[in-house]
């Protein structure tokens, strides 16, 4: 056959550019598989489009397929399709000239600027990538056009090639790679080939056969219209992608034509813990062909927990990292995705509230983190922000409320403040006191909440968070007019006096009030600024080092029988005594117990307080 061949020369001046390209692409050699299969796929798609309009030569094949074969003895790898095929002129034009001139462009760019080496496909080098692994490449092709002659082309990757009449009977193309020794070892193996085909072409909507068996999954669900896909299909597609995962919490089907083309399905997985946020899962495709699963540029950092697929047909198929980073379209795509996720959250929160409340705890860390990362996301998604709210004395009965819902319900009693608790053990008395007044309490128990509440205060002028034990709501204190005990003014003075003397510490503010409950004798109030410090201490694992700031308030409840008894005037006093020493001792223990009951003690204080209380009891046994 070779005798009938014509010799051709590629019109490029750079001699052998292959070594340069080979060197650069060394690490990504396997992509030749992706390139050749995607060429085969394009050839089939082109033919399908033509078939819609024309009566054409169909030979015996109407079922489209791509086939990969290998021959270990001969060291060859074959890529066969029954697509559009090529005429002699087309081979000369598309393969010899365009593909090779793409290589030239690549080389020129490389020689000019060593740092800006983009990847091969950006220059239309797809077919040429086969020379990364092959010493010789043959093309056997036959165009779909009636009476088209089969064509044979062969090249060793230098600037010369041979072309002539071929022997292919059926419409379509077979590319034969004569692999070099290294590639023979690496690629001529069924499992390796199967894995590579699945890696890059699993969702190509044409069957790919290896050794006669179809190896790709084929069904690119994302290309269907959203209203034609059932919930079950979305879920089973997810299961196919991530077999070990439990069901996702929700999904978003993206389908955009303008200003860029983007199709995909993003799933929000059930996170195992907050730190899952740092993973990268979304697979990026270009026309059904896998490109990368490290799409940091396309998926903003805070959304990296999302899973699923994105198909960006306008991105050059084999874009390099540096290329993606520079592409202004990529920024737009990222913005679009963030907006879609925000819209979906708001939609679910408004229209599907019951379910949304169920998944809220799972998605809250990512939503909050995202809002702090990206203020646009905050603006778009803020209506979907829920807070777990304690609404009644049964502390376990909680509701999920938006900030607006909380304010609408509580603002008259709280002067627009938002009361929150971080720990029901230490803040229990304060929580109960507020609940008694019908004031609801937001429960913020996650590490992220310390930052997030400050963030919200900066974003919204009407949002002020106050920890339940930071200050006492005026609504929790009886108005003067309601005082029942006519002697209470002096009771207040006496109680405050006893405790001031007992504690003998000017840094502790002693304040006696008539609370609207008689249950609680005393409470420690902490300055609001302190909470940020203590919550950060928890964040950094130094919880034990923090007990209580020196400056704090001891609030005494004049409604409580114990405090009332303690404040009764002493009738018999020894000379020089203002208050009985026993009362001072008692007051001190009340203070200690109050701190213990709110867990506001360091381990050492705990020991000392316990010792003192035992001693105090011992004296009275
Ligand atoms: P690209 O695919 O980016 O255009 P390639 O170098 O991979 O660049 O291919 C060059 C051209 O050769 C293709 O555009 C197509 O016209 C033609 N071609 C390559 N492979 C096939 C094939 N299997 N069947 C038909 N035409 C093909």
Boltz pocket constraint, residues with backbone or C-beta under 6 A from the ligand:
constraints:
  - pocket:
      binder: B
      contacts: [[A, 35], [A, 36], [A, 39], [A, 40], [A, 43], [A, 81], [A, 83], [A, 84], [A, 85], [A, 86], [A, 94], [A, 95], [A, 98], [A, 99], [A, 121], [A, 124], [A, 125], [A, 126], [A, 127], [A, 128], [A, 173]]
      max_distance: 6.0
